Amino acid sequence: MRPVSVPSIETAFVVFDAQGSGCRSYGVEEMGQRWFVKTATTATGRASLHRACAVHAAVRHPAIVGPVRTTHGPAGPTLVYPWYDGDVLNHATAHGADRRGLARFQHLPVPQVQAALDAILDAHLAVSAAGFVAVDLYDGCFLYDFSAGRMRLIDLDEYRPGPFVLGADRLPGSRRYMAPEEFVNGAVIDERTTVHLLGRTLHHLLDSAEGWRGSGEQRRVVERATRGTPTARYADVPALVRAWRSGTS
């Protein structure tokens, strides 16, 4: 069922207004159905939501949570998404990061973790096929339903058509995931940058306080994907996925 109007924040059962992204989000329930609504509060937030509209218009995948309704007004786009239960692996706000979800995820049985990683990789095959590159991908984009054992991707608002030349001193994102070129004004950002982000994703989600939980072959794939020199990585997302699934680098 699609909402016939944008649900009001006055009826919200939860509000997320300390994200530091220039956006405010909230959850509402109407006629027994829950929705996640995202609006902009700054010019940066408006630009981000315009990018989100472009991403979701071009990319469709079951693991990627896309809006069911978008309205445009003086304050910019308002996006209404279906509400899905689950835990964001890194609940990052302007006040800090809460990675309890990540710690819990890292201790799941390895086959469950591998299945979640497959969903992330499959989704990025769709991103690649649509001509987009990943920007600001980190564990705050991963919504995991521990009851159902299902991974979903959220907040892909900074993804952009690629390749492109970075016209600033850095891109938005978490240093734990970002590639070196994302900090270089004038650098080319392309699929090798996405490969690095995905390599860091594979590393963080298959690691734990007790150490690496994947195979030696998978560790070598991660090492190649996250090399500092872009040309030393896999050339594109399909090449990374093939290597990961064959267990060879």
C-alpha positions in Angstrom: 0.0 0.0 0.0 1.4 3.4 -1.0 0.8 6.5 1.2 -1.6 9.0 -0.4 0.2 11.9 1.3 3.4 12.7 3.2 2.9 11.7 6.8 3.4 14.6 9.2 6.2 14.6 11.8 3.6 15.6 14.4 2.4 12.0 14.3 5.9 10.4 14.5 6.7 7.6 16.8 10.5 8.3 16.5 12.5 11.2 15.2 16.1 11.2 14.0 17.3 14.8 14.0 20.9 14.5 15.2 22.4 12.9 12.1 24.8 15.7 11.1 23.8 15.3 7.4 21.5 18.2 7.0 18.5 15.9 7.0 15.8 15.0 9.5 14.0 11.7 9.4 11.1 10.2 11.3 9.0 7.1 11.5 5.2 7.3 11.4 2.3 4.9 11.4 -0.8 5.3 9.3 -3.7 2.8 9.0 -1.6 0.1 10.5 1.4 0.6 8.2 4.7 2.2 9.1 6.8 4.6 7.0 10.2 6.2 7.2 10.2 9.9 6.0 13.3 11.9 5.2 13.4 15.6 4.7 16.2 18.2 4.4 17.0 21.0 6.9 20.0 22.5 5.1 21.2 23.2 1.6 23.6 20.2 2.0 20.7 18.0 2.9 18.7 19.2 -0.1 21.6 18.3 -2.4 21.9 14.9 -0.8 18.2 14.1 -1.2 18.3 15.2 -4.9 21.1 12.7 -5.4 19.0 10.1 -3.6 16.2 10.7 -6.0 18.6 10.1 -8.9 20.0 6.9 -7.4 16.7 5.3 -6.8 15.4 6.3 -10.2 18.3 4.4 -11.8 18.9 1.5 -9.4 16.5 -1.2 -8.3 17.5 -4.2 -6.2 15.6 -6.1 -3.5 18.3 -5.3 -0.9 18.2 -1.6 -1.5 15.4 0.3 0.3 14.0 2.8 -2.1 11.2 5.4 -1.6 7.6 4.7 -2.5 6.8 8.3 -2.8 8.7 11.6 -3.4 7.3 15.1 -3.2 9.1 18.3 -4.1 8.7 21.6 -2.4 10.5 24.8 -1.4 12.5 22.9 1.2 13.6 20.3 -1.4 12.5 16.6 -1.8 10.7 14.7 0.9 11.1 10.9 0.5 8.8 8.4 2.0 10.2 4.9 2.4 8.7 1.7 3.7 9.6 1.0 7.3 11.6 -2.1 7.9 12.5 -3.5 11.4 16.1 -4.2 12.1 19.3 -2.8 13.6 21.5 -0.3 11.8 25.0 -1.7 12.3 26.4 1.7 13.1 23.9 4.2 14.5 26.0 7.3 13.8 24.8 10.7 15.0 26.3 14.1 15.6 27.0 12.9 19.2 29.0 9.8 18.2 28.7 6.3 16.9 26.8 3.3 18.4 28.3 0.1 16.9 26.5 -2.4 19.1 24.7 -3.7 16.1 28.0 -4.3 14.3 29.4 -6.2 17.3 26.4 -8.4 17.4 26.5 -9.0 13.7 30.2 -9.9 13.7 29.3 -12.8 16.1 26.6 -14.4 14.0 27.4 -17.8 12.5 29.7 -17.2 9.5 27.2 -18.6 6.9 24.7 -15.9 8.0 27.3 -13.2 7.6 28.3 -14.5 4.2 24.7 -14.4 3.1 24.4 -10.8 4.2 27.6 -9.9 2.3 26.3 -11.6 -0.8 23.2 -9.3 -0.6 25.5 -6.2 -0.4 27.6 -7.4 -3.3 24.6 -8.2 -5.4 23.1 -4.8 -4.8 26.4 -3.2 -5.9 26.3 -5.2 -9.1 23.1 -3.3 -9.8 24.7 0.0 -8.8 27.6 -0.7 -11.2 25.3 -1.7 -14.0 23.4 1.6 -13.6 26.7 3.6 -14.0 26.8 4.8 -10.4 29.7 4.7 -7.9 29.4 4.4 -4.2 30.0 7.4 -1.9 29.6 7.4 1.9 29.1 3.6 2.1 29.8 2.4 5.6 28.2 0.3 8.3 25.6 3.0 9.0 24.1 2.0 5.6 23.5 -1.6 6.7 20.1 -2.4 8.3 20.1 -6.0 9.5 17.0 -7.9 10.6 18.4 -10.4 13.1 15.0 -12.2 13.4 14.7 -12.8 9.7 18.4 -12.9 8.9 18.1 -10.3 6.1 20.4 -7.5 5.1 19.1 -4.2 3.6 20.9 -1.1 2.4 19.7 2.3 3.4 20.8 5.9 3.0 22.7 5.6 -0.3 22.1 9.3 -0.7 25.6 10.2 -1.8 26.0 7.7 -4.6 26.7 9.5 -7.9 27.1 8.8 -11.6 30.7 7.9 -12.4 33.4 8.3 -13.1 33.7 11.8 -11.9 36.5 14.2 -10.8 36.5 15.2 -7.1 36.1 18.9 -6.9 36.6 19.2 -3.1 39.2 18.3 -0.5 37.3 15.1 0.4 34.1 13.2 -0.1 31.7 12.5 2.7 32.2 9.2 4.5 33.8 7.2 7.2 37.6 7.0 7.2 37.4 3.4 8.1 35.9 2.6 4.7 37.1 5.4 2.4 39.7 5.0 -0.4 42.8 7.3 -0.4 41.6 9.1 -3.6 38.5 10.3 -1.8 40.8 12.8 0.1 42.5 14.2 -3.1 41.0 17.3 -4.8 41.1 16.5 -8.6 41.2 12.7 -8.1 39.2 10.4 -10.4 36.4 8.6 -8.5 35.3 5.5 -10.3 34.4 1.8 -9.8 37.8 1.1 -8.3 36.7 3.5 -5.5 33.6 1.4 -5.1 35.8 -1.7 -5.0 37.8 -0.3 -2.1 34.6 0.6 -0.2 33.3 -2.9 -0.7 36.6 -4.4 0.3 36.5 -2.5 3.6 32.9 -3.7 4.0 33.9 -7.3 3.6 36.8 -6.8 6.0 34.7 -5.1 8.8 31.8 -7.4 8.6 33.8 -10.6 8.6 36.1 -9.4 11.3 35.5 -9.5 15.0 37.4 -8.9 18.3 38.6 -12.5 18.0 40.0 -11.9 14.5 39.3 -12.7 10.8 36.4 -15.2 10.3 36.7 -15.7 6.5 38.9 -18.0 4.5 42.5 -17.2 3.6 41.4 -16.8 -0.1 38.8 -14.3 0.9 41.3 -12.4 2.9 43.6 -12.1 -0.1 40.6 -10.8 -2.1 40.0 -8.1 0.5 43.7 -7.2 0.5 43.7 -6.6 -3.3 40.4 -4.7 -3.2 41.7 -2.3 -0.6 45.1 -1.5 -2.1 46.1 2.2 -1.9 46.8 2.5 -5.7 43.5 2.3 -7.6 45.0 0.5 -10.6 46.3 -2.3 -8.2 42.7 -3.1 -7.2 40.1 -5.1 -9.1 39.1 -3.1 -12.2 35.4 -3.0 -11.3 32.7 -4.4 -9.1 31.9 -7.5 -11.2 35.6 -8.5 -11.1 35.6 -8.2 -7.3 32.4 -10.2 -7.0 33.8 -12.9 -9.2 37.0 -13.2 -7.2 35.1 -13.2 -3.9 32.8 -15.9 -5.0 35.5 -18.1 -6.6 37.6 -17.6 -3.5 40.6 -16.5 -5.5 42.3 -13.2 -5.9 
